[in-house]
């Protein structure tokens, strides 16, 4: 994923990829006051938890894709 974003000429710090367990890493991300947007792809149950935590923080921008069995979702634009 990191190599794909480097090849797309994104400015530094536009996309940050963090790996870790949801209970620690994910919870810190969705409740952190200095994060502007979170995108999550995964189960409906975890997505519901993300929405609850986000609703109690200052985070305003959230993108959720829920219900997929695979946590990796890449789409190629059609030309």
N, C-alpha and C positions, 0 to 999 in steps of 0.2 A: 504494500500500500504506500509506503514511504517513497519508493522509487517512482510510482505512478504520479504522485503529487509533485515530485521534483521535476519530472519531465513535462509537466503542465505549466511551468513557469509561474507558480503561485508566489506571491511575496512572502518573505519570512514571517512566521508566526500566524499566517492565515489559517493553516490547517495544522493542528497538533494531534499526534497519535499517541495515546497513552495505553499501555497494557497493564492489566492488573485484575484482581478479583472485584466484583461488584460491591461486595460488602465494605471494602476499604477504598479502593480507587474510584469506583463509580459513585459511591455515596459522597465522597469528597468533591468530585467534579460537579455534580448536580446541586450541591448546596453551597458552593464557593461563591462569594460575593463579587469576585473580579472576573468571572467567566461570563461572556456575553451570549453565547449560544451553545446548545448541546444537540447533537444528533445521535439517535439511538436506533439500532436495528436489533430486534430480538423478540422475546416472548411477550405475550399480552400481559401476563402477570407482572413481569418486571417493568414493562412500560407503564402500567398503572401506578406502580410504586414510584417511578421516575416523575410522573405527573404530580403525585401528592407532594413529594419533596420539593419539586420546582415551584409548586403553588405557594409553599411556605417560605420561599427565598425571593430574591429580587430578580431572578432570571425570567426574561420575557420571551426569548426566542427558543423554541424547542421543536425539533423535527423527529417524529416517531414513525418507524415502519415496523409494524407488529405482526406477529403470527407466523414468521418464517422459521423453518427448522434450522437453516444455516444462518449463522450470525454474520456471514460475509456477503454483502450485496453490492455488486458493481454493475453498473449499466453503461453501455457504450452509446454515445449519441449517434443517431442516424443522420447520415449526410444527405 
